[in-house]
Amino acid sequence: MKPYNELSKILLEFSIYHTIKGDAFKPRAYEMASESIAVLDDEIKQTWKSGGIKDLKKLPGIGESIAEKINEYYKTGTIKSYQKIKKEFPVEMFELSQIEGLGPKHIGELWKFLKIKNIADLSQAIQNNKLKNLPGWGEKSQNKLAKRLKLFKQSSDRMLLGYILPIADEMVNALKQIKHVKRCAYAGSIRRRQETCGDIDLIATTKQPKKIIDAFCKLPQVKSIHEKGATKASVRLKIGVDADIRVVRDEVYGATLQYFTGDKRHNVLLRQYALDKGYTLNEYGLFKLSKNTKIRGKLIACKTEEQIYKKLGLDTPPPELRVGDDEIQAAKTHKLPNLIPYGSVKGDLQVQTEWSDGSASIEFMAKAAKKAGLSYLAVTDHTKSLTIANGLTEKRLLEQVKEIDKLNKKISGFKILKGTECDILKDGSLDLPDESLKKLDFVGVSIHSYFDLNRSEQTKRVIKALSNPHVNCFFHPTCRLIGKRHEINLDMEKVIATAKKYHVLLEINCMPDRMDLNDRWTRSAIKAGVKLVINTDAHSPEHFNLLYLGESIARRGWATKKDILNTKDVKQLLKYLKKKK
């Protein structure tokens, strides 16, 4: 999983370096700045352009030192102090940190004892059994790291949707500004909103293809050109993936967009469906077959996707559903769901603040959420067992409750709910007593430890937690980190049934590397009658802009608006939650 851009990578490497050096406060600041740049580089760059270092320092989590480094990078394309660090410590820190379980401490040890500076060195060291003899490692740790390295390699040529989609949007918007372009869009896995994507596929229409091809190859995102033809081009982007463009006549735009949007299985099934009805379908249109010779004949449809599907007697499946499941049958019988529209979520029910490991105050986060178009949020800081995240004790939680009460009187037109992200302990008990939980509006529970329990132990653990009468929601239920950590060994069918029994909501987490629940479990939960919520898991204000990622997963899971509880206003939400109590 590659970084959104070079600056976010550099800032994360500052964080890793300072952790290795034993600094107490700098690492978290650099990590938060890296996350902000990864998600909102354009917005932060605009802030810098309009107000320089002064305005950068107004952003949460960005102090004088980091603002100066961002300013230097935007001005010169490099940071001198970073170059100095790389001479002293020539390790690909970002690359190695993408492997689950390989934190700054271990990266430092690998360099100190074995001079491991990149993935290739690490692979060789594992192959030669060199890690097991390191202090504090052993054969078990080496084998576990080998498995995680394998997972990383399997996904290293793909990029998270949350990182690649903004780049695709930038490219499409730039091409649309060219007067010769009539229409332009991305297709492929990005249009289907797959959680990871291998490349960017663009389609444009014009009467002057050469000008569009030239403009495409000169876009600022382009690093090098693979191929440049009359109507097609393929380039390598600076972010490390390829992008292709096809320039077609406007009258066949619909056919081309349809052809390059669906995945392989959807397209195979649709083409066979067309053949069975006496048609042939390709990137240029839907054609009637000659009855006697089966040779392509009259063009029937090509201008729009809707026209093509309609001629085949089908409703048009939304792009997110074109995966070769049962969408064609549903389209045939007019049973496609009315998917939740983008922008439907009214409140965010998982938000961290500076009380634990977030970057901003409760008030700042509330105002940022309101600015992002939301009408409520739940403050859900971590609890005491998660010491690495400065989790709240019972006493601190009570203090936070009092602050929220004051803020609700101060901020008009917005509601702050008192909540928690309470850790599920190894035995399934919760990190806070019922006496504390009952004082809250919204109780979310989650797992941050003991990921390797066997299926029976892990499932019993979760079922026990969800059976607590104060629990409202199970956050990021499968605990996966895309490309870094597999789903925990959990019987999700039993978990879904338990959520149904105890009226516990299941979360679709919007963080780009989580997207958890995924589309498969989202659909299973909906079929079981379990209500869902879409939350950003915001740790800084810019994370509220990630809601579309959760909505993407919901749509891929066939979710309608009624399936997602936080599409309701806060009064309706609280009314639903009170049913449990």
C-alpha positions as CSV (number, residue, x, y, z in Angstrom):
1,M,0.0,0.0,0.0
2,K,1.8,3.1,-1.2
3,P,1.6,6.6,0.3
4,Y,-0.7,9.2,-1.1
5,N,2.3,11.5,-1.7
6,E,6.0,12.0,-0.9
7,L,5.4,14.6,1.8
8,S,3.2,12.3,3.9
9,K,5.9,9.6,3.6
10,I,8.6,12.0,4.7
11,L,6.6,13.2,7.8
12,L,5.9,9.6,8.8
13,E,9.6,8.8,8.5
14,F,10.3,11.8,10.9
15,S,7.9,10.1,13.3
16,I,9.6,6.8,13.1
17,Y,13.1,8.3,13.4
18,H,12.2,10.3,16.5
19,T,10.6,7.2,18.1
20,I,13.8,5.3,17.6
21,K,15.7,8.1,19.1
22,G,13.4,8.0,22.2
23,D,11.7,11.3,21.8
24,A,8.4,11.4,23.8
25,F,6.2,13.9,22.0
26,K,7.5,14.5,18.5
27,P,6.6,11.1,17.0
28,R,2.8,11.5,17.4
29,A,2.9,15.0,16.1
30,Y,4.6,13.9,12.9
31,E,2.4,10.9,12.5
32,M,-0.8,13.1,12.7
33,A,0.7,15.6,10.3
34,S,1.5,12.7,7.9
35,E,-2.1,11.4,8.1
36,S,-3.4,14.9,7.4
37,I,-1.2,15.4,4.3
38,A,-2.1,11.9,3.1
39,V,-5.8,12.7,3.1
40,L,-6.0,16.4,2.4
41,D,-2.8,17.5,0.6
42,D,-4.6,19.8,-1.8
43,E,-6.5,21.6,1.0
44,I,-3.4,21.9,3.2
45,K,-1.4,23.2,0.2
46,Q,-4.1,25.9,-0.4
47,T,-3.9,26.9,3.3
48,W,-0.1,27.3,2.8
49,K,-0.5,29.3,-0.4
50,S,-3.0,31.7,1.2
51,G,-1.3,32.1,4.6
52,G,2.1,30.4,4.7
53,I,3.5,29.1,7.9
54,K,1.2,31.3,10.0
55,D,-2.0,29.6,8.6
56,L,-0.4,26.1,8.7
57,K,0.1,26.5,12.5
58,K,-3.6,27.1,12.9
59,L,-4.3,23.5,11.7
60,P,-4.7,20.9,14.6
61,G,-1.5,19.0,15.3
62,I,0.8,21.2,13.2
63,G,3.2,23.3,15.3
64,E,6.0,25.6,14.4
65,S,8.6,23.0,13.6
66,I,6.3,20.8,11.4
67,A,4.9,23.9,9.7
68,E,8.4,25.1,8.8
69,K,9.2,21.7,7.2
70,I,5.9,21.6,5.2
71,N,6.7,25.2,4.0
72,E,10.2,24.1,3.0
73,Y,8.9,21.1,1.1
74,Y,6.3,23.0,-0.8
75,K,8.9,25.7,-1.7
76,T,11.8,23.4,-2.6
77,G,10.5,19.9,-3.0
78,T,12.8,18.6,-0.2
79,I,13.6,19.1,3.5
80,K,17.2,19.5,4.5
81,S,16.8,18.0,7.9
82,Y,15.2,14.9,6.3
83,Q,18.2,14.5,4.0
84,K,20.5,14.7,7.0
85,I,18.5,12.0,8.8
86,K,18.7,9.7,5.7
87,K,22.5,10.0,5.6
88,E,22.7,9.0,9.3
89,F,20.0,6.4,9.1
90,P,19.7,5.1,5.4
91,V,16.7,2.9,6.1
92,E,13.5,2.8,4.1
93,M,11.5,3.5,7.2
94,F,8.1,4.1,5.5
95,E,8.4,0.9,3.5
96,L,9.3,-1.3,6.5
97,S,6.6,0.3,8.7
98,Q,3.9,-0.8,6.3
99,I,4.4,-4.4,7.6
100,E,2.1,-5.1,10.6
101,G,4.0,-5.5,13.8
102,L,7.2,-3.9,12.5
103,G,7.2,-0.7,14.6
104,P,10.0,1.9,15.0
105,K,11.7,0.0,17.8
106,H,12.0,-3.2,15.7
107,I,13.1,-1.1,12.6
108,G,15.9,0.4,14.7
109,E,17.0,-3.0,16.0
110,L,17.0,-4.5,12.5
111,W,19.3,-1.7,11.3
112,K,21.5,-1.8,14.5
113,F,22.2,-5.6,14.5
114,L,21.7,-6.7,10.9
115,K,21.9,-3.5,8.8
116,I,18.5,-4.2,7.3
117,K,17.4,-1.1,5.4
118,N,14.6,-2.3,3.1
119,I,12.2,-5.1,2.2
120,A,14.7,-7.0,0.2
121,D,17.2,-7.0,3.1
122,L,14.4,-8.2,5.4
123,S,13.3,-11.0,3.1
124,Q,16.9,-12.2,2.8
125,A,17.4,-12.1,6.6
126,I,14.3,-14.1,7.2
127,Q,15.3,-16.6,4.6
128,N,18.7,-17.0,6.3
129,N,17.1,-17.4,9.8
130,K,18.9,-14.4,11.1
131,L,16.1,-12.7,13.0
132,K,15.4,-15.5,15.5
133,N,18.8,-15.0,17.2
134,L,18.2,-11.3,17.9
135,P,17.6,-10.2,21.5
136,G,13.9,-10.5,22.3
137,W,12.9,-12.1,19.0
138,G,13.0,-15.8,18.6
139,E,11.7,-18.3,16.0
140,K,8.1,-17.6,16.7
141,S,8.5,-13.9,16.1
142,Q,10.5,-14.5,12.9
143,N,7.8,-16.8,11.6
144,K,5.0,-14.4,12.4
145,L,6.9,-11.6,10.6
146,A,7.4,-13.8,7.6
147,K,3.7,-14.3,7.3
148,R,3.0,-10.6,7.6
149,L,5.7,-9.8,5.0
150,K,4.0,-12.2,2.6
151,L,0.7,-10.4,3.0
152,F,2.4,-7.1,2.4
153,K,4.0,-8.3,-0.8
154,Q,0.7,-9.6,-2.1
155,S,-0.8,-6.2,-1.9
156,S,2.2,-3.9,-2.5
157,D,1.2,-3.3,-6.1
158,R,-2.2,-1.9,-5.2
159,M,-3.3,1.3,-3.6
160,L,-6.0,2.0,-1.0
161,L,-9.1,3.6,-2.5
162,G,-8.9,6.5,-0.1
163,Y,-5.5,7.4,-1.6
164,I,-5.9,6.7,-5.3
165,L,-9.4,8.2,-5.7
166,P,-8.4,11.8,-5.0
167,I,-5.6,11.5,-7.6
168,A,-8.1,10.1,-10.1
169,D,-10.5,13.0,-9.4
170,E,-7.6,15.5,-9.9
171,M,-6.8,14.0,-13.2
172,V,-10.4,13.9,-14.5
173,N,-11.0,17.5,-13.3
174,A,-7.9,18.7,-15.1
175,L,-8.8,17.1,-18.3
176,K,-12.4,18.4,-18.1
177,Q,-10.9,21.9,-18.2
178,I,-9.6,21.4,-21.7
179,K,-12.1,22.9,-24.1
180,H,-11.8,20.0,-26.6
181,V,-13.0,17.5,-24.0
182,K,-16.7,16.8,-24.1
183,R,-16.8,14.1,-21.4
184,C,-14.3,12.5,-19.1
185,A,-14.5,9.9,-16.3
186,Y,-12.6,7.2,-14.5
187,A,-13.8,3.6,-14.9
188,G,-12.5,0.2,-13.6
189,S,-12.0,-0.6,-9.9
190,I,-12.1,3.0,-8.9
191,R,-15.5,3.6,-10.3
192,R,-16.6,0.3,-8.6
193,R,-15.2,1.8,-5.4
194,Q,-13.1,-1.3,-4.7
195,E,-11.2,-1.0,-1.4
196,T,-7.8,-1.3,-3.3
197,C,-7.0,-0.4,-6.9
198,G,-4.1,-1.4,-9.1
199,D,-4.3,1.5,-11.6
200,I,-6.4,4.4,-12.9
201,D,-8.5,3.9,-16.1
202,L,-9.7,7.1,-17.8
203,I,-12.1,7.6,-20.7
204,A,-12.6,10.8,-22.5
205,T,-14.5,12.0,-25.6
206,T,-13.3,14.6,-28.1
207,K,-13.0,15.3,-31.8
208,Q,-9.3,16.1,-31.3
209,P,-7.8,13.0,-29.6
210,K,-4.2,14.1,-30.1
211,K,-4.6,17.2,-28.0
212,I,-6.1,15.2,-25.2
213,I,-3.4,12.5,-25.3
214,D,-0.8,15.2,-25.2
215,A,-2.5,16.9,-22.2
216,F,-2.9,13.6,-20.4
217,C,0.8,12.8,-20.7
218,K,1.7,16.3,-19.4
219,L,-0.4,16.2,-16.3
220,P,1.5,17.0,-13.1
221,Q,0.8,13.6,-11.6
222,V,2.7,11.9,-14.4
223,K,6.2,10.6,-13.8
224,S,7.0,8.8,-17.1
225,I,5.3,7.6,-20.3
226,H,4.9,3.9,-21.1
227,E,3.0,4.3,-24.3
228,K,1.6,7.1,-26.4
229,G,-0.7,6.5,-29.4
230,A,-3.3,8.2,-31.4
231,T,-6.2,7.4,-29.1
232,K,-4.6,5.6,-26.1
233,A,-1.8,6.4,-23.7
234,S,-0.3,4.7,-20.6
235,V,1.8,6.5,-18.0
236,R,3.5,5.9,-14.7
237,L,2.3,8.2,-11.9
238,K,4.5,9.7,-9.2
239,I,2.5,7.8,-6.6
240,G,3.7,4.5,-8.1
241,V,0.8,3.2,-10.1
242,D,-0.1,3.3,-13.8
243,A,-2.8,5.3,-15.5
244,D,-4.3,4.7,-18.9
245,I,-6.6,6.8,-21.0
246,R,-8.8,5.9,-24.0
247,V,-10.1,8.6,-26.2
248,V,-13.3,7.7,-28.0
249,R,-16.0,9.3,-30.1
250,D,-18.7,10.9,-27.9
251,E,-21.5,8.7,-29.4
252,V,-19.8,5.5,-28.1
253,Y,-19.0,6.9,-24.6
254,G,-21.7,4.9,-22.8
255,A,-20.6,1.6,-24.3
256,T,-16.9,2.3,-23.5
257,L,-17.7,3.4,-20.0
258,Q,-19.8,0.3,-19.4
259,Y,-17.2,-2.0,-20.9
260,F,-14.4,-0.8,-18.7
261,T,-16.4,-0.4,-15.4
262,G,-17.6,-3.8,-14.6
263,D,-15.2,-6.4,-13.3
264,K,-14.3,-9.5,-15.5
265,R,-17.1,-11.7,-14.1
266,H,-19.8,-9.1,-14.5
267,N,-18.7,-8.4,-18.1
268,V,-18.6,-12.1,-19.0
269,L,-22.1,-12.7,-17.5
270,L,-23.5,-9.6,-19.2
271,R,-22.0,-10.5,-22.6
272,Q,-23.4,-14.0,-22.3
273,Y,-26.8,-12.6,-21.3
274,A,-26.7,-10.4,-24.4
275,L,-25.8,-13.4,-26.7
276,D,-28.7,-15.3,-25.3
277,K,-31.0,-12.5,-26.4
278,G,-29.4,-12.3,-29.9
279,Y,-27.0,-9.4,-29.3
280,T,-23.3,-8.9,-29.0
281,L,-21.8,-6.4,-26.6
282,N,-18.3,-4.7,-26.7
283,E,-16.7,-1.4,-26.0
284,Y,-18.2,0.2,-29.1
285,G,-21.8,-0.7,-28.4
286,L,-24.6,-3.3,-28.3
287,F,-25.2,-4.9,-31.8
288,K,-28.0,-7.1,-33.1
289,L,-26.7,-10.4,-34.4
290,S,-27.8,-11.7,-37.8
291,K,-30.1,-14.7,-37.2
292,N,-28.5,-16.9,-39.8
293,T,-24.8,-16.0,-39.6
294,K,-24.4,-14.7,-36.1
295,I,-22.3,-11.9,-37.6
296,R,-22.5,-8.5,-35.9
297,G,-25.2,-6.4,-37.5
298,K,-27.1,-3.3,-36.6
299,L,-25.9,-1.0,-33.8
300,I,-28.6,-0.9,-31.2
301,A,-27.2,1.2,-28.3
302,C,-24.0,2.9,-27.4
303,K,-24.6,6.5,-26.2
304,T,-25.3,5.8,-22.5
305,E,-25.0,2.9,-20.1
306,E,-28.6,3.1,-19.3
307,Q,-29.6,2.8,-22.9
308,I,-27.5,-0.4,-23.2
309,Y,-29.0,-2.1,-20.1
310,K,-32.5,-1.0,-21.1
311,K,-32.2,-2.6,-24.5
312,L,-31.3,-5.8,-22.8
313,G,-34.4,-5.6,-20.6
314,L,-32.3,-4.7,-17.5
315,D,-32.3,-2.0,-14.9
316,T,-28.9,-0.3,-14.7
317,P,-26.8,-1.7,-11.8
318,P,-24.9,1.0,-10.0
319,P,-21.1,0.7,-10.7
320,E,-20.4,-0.5,-7.2
321,L,-22.5,-3.6,-7.8
322,R,-21.0,-4.7,-11.1
323,V,-19.0,-7.5,-9.6
324,G,-20.6,-10.6,-11.1
325,D,-22.6,-11.6,-8.1
326,D,-26.4,-11.6,-8.5
327,E,-26.8,-8.0,-9.8
328,I,-27.8,-9.1,-13.3
329,Q,-30.6,-11.3,-12.0
330,A,-31.7,-8.4,-9.7
331,A,-31.6,-6.0,-12.7
332,K,-33.7,-8.4,-14.7
333,T,-36.4,-8.7,-12.0
334,H,-36.3,-5.0,-11.1
335,K,-35.0,-5.9,-7.6
336,L,-31.9,-3.7,-7.5
337,P,-31.7,-1.9,-4.2
338,N,-32.1,1.9,-3.9
339,L,-28.5,2.3,-2.6
340,I,-27.7,4.8,0.1
341,P,-26.8,8.1,-1.7
342,Y,-23.4,9.6,-1.1
343,G,-23.7,12.4,1.5
344,S,-26.5,10.7,3.5
345,V,-24.7,10.4,6.9
346,K,-25.8,13.0,9.4
347,G,-23.6,12.2,12.3
348,D,-20.3,10.5,13.1
349,L,-20.4,8.0,16.0
350,Q,-16.7,7.3,16.4
351,V,-14.5,10.4,17.0
352,Q,-11.3,10.6,19.0
353,T,-10.1,13.8,20.6
354,E,-7.0,15.1,22.3
355,W,-8.3,13.5,25.5
356,S,-6.8,10.2,24.1
357,D,-5.0,9.9,20.8
358,G,-6.8,12.5,18.7
359,S,-5.2,15.8,17.5
360,A,-7.8,18.3,18.5
361,S,-10.1,19.4,21.3
362,I,-13.8,18.3,21.6
363,E,-14.9,21.7,20.6
364,F,-12.7,21.9,17.6
365,M,-13.8,18.5,16.4
366,A,-17.4,19.4,16.9
367,K,-17.1,22.6,14.9
368,A,-15.2,20.8,12.1
369,A,-17.9,18.1,11.9
370,K,-20.5,20.8,11.7
371,K,-18.5,22.6,8.9
372,A,-18.4,19.2,7.1
373,G,-22.2,19.1,7.0
374,L,-22.8,16.9,10.0
375,S,-25.3,17.7,12.8
376,Y,-24.0,15.5,15.6
377,L,-21.1,13.4,16.7
378,A,-20.2,11.0,19.5
379,V,-17.0,11.6,21.4
380,T,-15.5,8.0,21.7
381,D,-12.1,8.3,23.2
382,H,-10.1,5.2,24.0
383,T,-10.2,3.6,27.5
384,K,-7.6,3.0,30.1
385,S,-6.2,-0.4,29.0
386,L,-5.0,1.2,25.7
387,T,-2.2,3.1,27.4
388,I,-0.4,3.7,24.1
389,A,-3.4,5.9,23.1
390,N,-3.7,7.7,26.5
391,G,-7.0,5.8,27.2
392,L,-9.4,7.4,29.7
393,T,-9.9,6.1,33.3
394,E,-13.3,6.3,34.9
395,K,-12.4,9.5,36.5
396,R,-11.2,11.2,33.3
397,L,-14.3,10.0,31.5
398,L,-16.5,11.6,34.1
399,E,-14.5,14.9,33.6
400,Q,-15.0,14.6,29.9
401,V,-18.8,14.1,30.3
402,K,-19.0,17.4,32.3
403,E,-17.0,19.2,29.5
404,I,-19.4,17.8,26.8
405,D,-22.4,19.1,28.8
406,K,-20.9,22.6,28.8
407,L,-20.1,22.5,25.1
408,N,-23.6,21.4,24.2
409,K,-24.8,24.6,25.8
410,K,-22.2,26.6,23.9
411,I,-22.4,25.2,20.4
412,S,-25.8,25.9,18.7
413,G,-27.3,23.7,16.0
414,F,-25.1,20.7,16.8
415,K,-25.2,17.9,19.3
416,I,-22.2,16.2,21.0
417,L,-23.0,12.8,22.4
418,K,-21.1,11.4,25.4
419,G,-19.5,8.1,24.3
420,T,-16.6,5.8,24.5
421,E,-14.5,3.4,22.4
422,C,-14.3,0.8,25.2
423,D,-11.7,-1.9,24.9
424,I,-12.8,-5.5,24.8
425,L,-10.4,-7.3,27.2
426,K,-9.1,-10.8,26.5
427,D,-11.9,-12.6,28.4
428,G,-14.6,-10.5,26.8
429,S,-15.2,-8.2,29.7
430,L,-15.1,-4.5,29.1
431,D,-12.5,-2.0,30.1
432,L,-14.9,0.2,32.0
433,P,-17.5,-0.8,34.6
434,D,-21.2,-0.7,33.9
435,E,-21.5,2.2,36.4
436,S,-19.4,4.4,34.0
437,L,-21.0,3.1,30.8
438,K,-24.6,3.8,31.9
439,K,-23.7,7.5,32.1
440,L,-23.1,7.7,28.4
441,D,-25.2,8.3,25.3
442,F,-23.3,5.9,23.1
443,V,-21.1,3.0,23.9
444,G,-18.9,1.5,21.2
445,V,-16.6,-1.5,21.9
446,S,-13.6,-2.7,20.0
447,I,-10.6,-5.0,20.0
448,H,-7.1,-3.7,20.1
449,S,-5.2,-6.7,21.6
450,Y,-5.0,-10.5,21.4
451,F,-5.6,-10.6,17.7
452,D,-4.2,-14.2,17.5
453,L,-6.8,-16.0,19.7
454,N,-8.3,-19.1,18.0
455,R,-11.7,-19.0,16.4
456,S,-13.6,-20.3,19.4
457,E,-11.9,-18.1,22.0
458,Q,-12.2,-14.9,19.8
459,T,-15.9,-15.6,19.1
460,K,-16.8,-16.2,22.7
461,R,-14.9,-13.1,23.6
462,V,-16.9,-10.9,21.2
463,I,-20.2,-12.5,22.0
464,K,-19.7,-11.8,25.8
465,A,-18.8,-8.2,25.1
466,L,-21.8,-7.6,22.8
467,S,-24.2,-9.2,25.4
468,N,-23.4,-6.3,27.8
469,P,-26.7,-4.3,28.1
470,H,-24.9,-1.0,27.7
471,V,-23.2,-1.7,24.4
472,N,-24.6,0.1,21.4
473,C,-22.0,-0.6,18.7
474,F,-19.1,-2.9,17.7
475,F,-16.4,-0.8,16.1
476,H,-14.3,-2.1,13.1
477,P,-15.5,-5.7,13.9
478,T,-13.0,-7.8,12.0
479,C,-9.9,-5.7,13.0
480,R,-8.3,-6.0,9.6
481,L,-5.8,-3.5,8.2
482,I,-5.7,-3.9,4.5
483,G,-2.4,-5.2,3.3
484,K,-1.1,-5.4,6.8
485,R,-3.3,-7.6,9.0
486,H,-5.9,-10.2,8.0
487,E,-9.3,-10.3,9.7
488,I,-9.1,-11.9,13.1
489,N,-10.3,-15.5,13.4
490,L,-13.9,-14.8,14.2
491,D,-17.2,-16.6,13.4
492,M,-18.8,-13.6,11.9
493,E,-22.1,-15.3,11.3
494,K,-22.4,-15.9,15.1
495,V,-21.3,-12.3,15.7
496,I,-24.0,-10.9,13.4
497,A,-26.6,-13.1,15.0
498,T,-25.5,-11.8,18.4
499,A,-25.7,-8.2,17.2
500,K,-29.2,-8.9,16.0
501,K,-30.2,-10.5,19.4
502,Y,-28.9,-7.7,21.5
503,H,-29.7,-4.8,19.2
504,V,-26.0,-3.9,18.7
505,L,-25.0,-1.8,15.7
506,L,-22.2,-2.9,13.5
507,E,-19.8,-0.3,12.2
508,I,-18.5,0.4,8.7
509,N,-15.3,2.1,9.5
510,C,-14.2,4.7,6.9
511,M,-10.4,4.7,7.6
512,P,-8.8,3.9,4.2
513,D,-6.8,1.0,5.6
514,R,-9.8,-0.5,7.6
515,M,-13.0,-0.2,5.5
516,D,-14.4,-2.6,8.1
517,L,-17.0,-4.1,7.8
518,N,-16.2,-5.0,4.2
519,D,-18.9,-5.2,1.6
520,R,-19.4,-9.0,2.1
521,W,-20.1,-8.7,5.8
522,T,-22.1,-5.6,5.3
523,R,-24.5,-7.5,3.0
524,S,-24.7,-10.4,5.4
525,A,-25.5,-8.1,8.3
526,I,-28.3,-6.4,6.3
527,K,-29.8,-9.8,5.3
528,A,-29.8,-10.7,9.0
529,G,-31.7,-7.5,9.8
530,V,-28.8,-5.8,11.7
531,K,-28.6,-2.1,11.6
532,L,-25.3,-0.5,10.6
533,V,-23.5,2.8,11.2
534,I,-20.9,4.6,9.0
535,N,-18.2,6.2,11.1
536,T,-14.9,7.9,10.1
537,D,-13.0,7.0,13.3
538,A,-11.8,10.6,13.1
539,H,-8.6,11.4,15.0
540,S,-8.3,14.8,13.3
541,P,-10.7,17.3,11.7
542,E,-9.9,16.4,8.1
543,H,-11.0,12.8,8.7
544,F,-14.6,13.8,8.5
545,N,-14.0,14.0,4.7
546,L,-13.6,10.2,4.6
547,L,-17.3,9.5,5.0
548,Y,-17.6,8.7,1.3
549,L,-15.4,5.7,1.8
550,G,-17.8,4.1,4.3
551,E,-20.7,5.0,2.0
552,S,-18.8,3.2,-0.8
553,I,-18.6,0.0,1.2
554,A,-22.3,0.3,2.2
555,R,-23.3,0.7,-1.4
556,R,-21.1,-2.3,-2.4
557,G,-22.9,-4.2,0.3
558,W,-26.3,-3.4,-1.1
559,A,-27.2,-1.0,1.7
560,T,-30.1,1.4,1.5
561,K,-30.5,4.5,3.5
562,K,-32.8,2.7,6.0
563,D,-30.1,0.2,6.8
564,I,-27.7,2.9,8.1
565,L,-28.8,4.3,11.4
566,N,-26.8,7.5,11.4
567,T,-28.5,8.7,8.3
568,K,-31.2,9.7,10.8
569,D,-31.2,12.9,12.8
570,V,-30.0,12.9,16.3
571,K,-33.5,12.7,17.9
572,Q,-34.4,9.6,15.9
573,L,-31.0,8.1,16.7
574,L,-31.4,8.6,20.4
575,K,-34.9,7.3,20.3
576,Y,-33.6,4.1,18.6
577,L,-30.8,3.8,21.2
578,K,-33.2,4.2,24.1
579,K,-35.1,1.1,22.9
580,K,-32.2,-1.0,24.2
581,K,-32.2,0.6,27.6
